[in-house]
Amino acid sequence: MRAADDATQRKILNRLKRARGQLDAVIREVEGEGSCRDVVTQLAAVSTALDRAGFTIVSSAMQHCIADPERAEKEEKLTVEELEKLFLTLS
């Protein structure tokens, strides 16, 4: 997957890596019989991080399509309708 620019790509990767770290913490809590409150709090953080990464990916793709629709369609093979569907999948 290629984002619109390097800064956006780094932002997405950072969010995903943060989510992975939070998920590792959830697994450790469950394996170590952590408290329900801690597990749920960490799960909420993972979910939020993944949602934000997803929205950033879809937003980047939409911006790419708007800036150069013909090129974007050839490269990504995503129509506006498909992008809309991806966006709605996240909400």
Secondary structure, 3 states (H helix, E strand, C coil): CCCCCHHHHHHHHHHHHHHHHHHHHHHHHHHCCCCHHHHHHHHHHHHHHHHHHHHHHHHHHHHHHHHCHHHHHHHHCCCHHHHHHHHHHHC
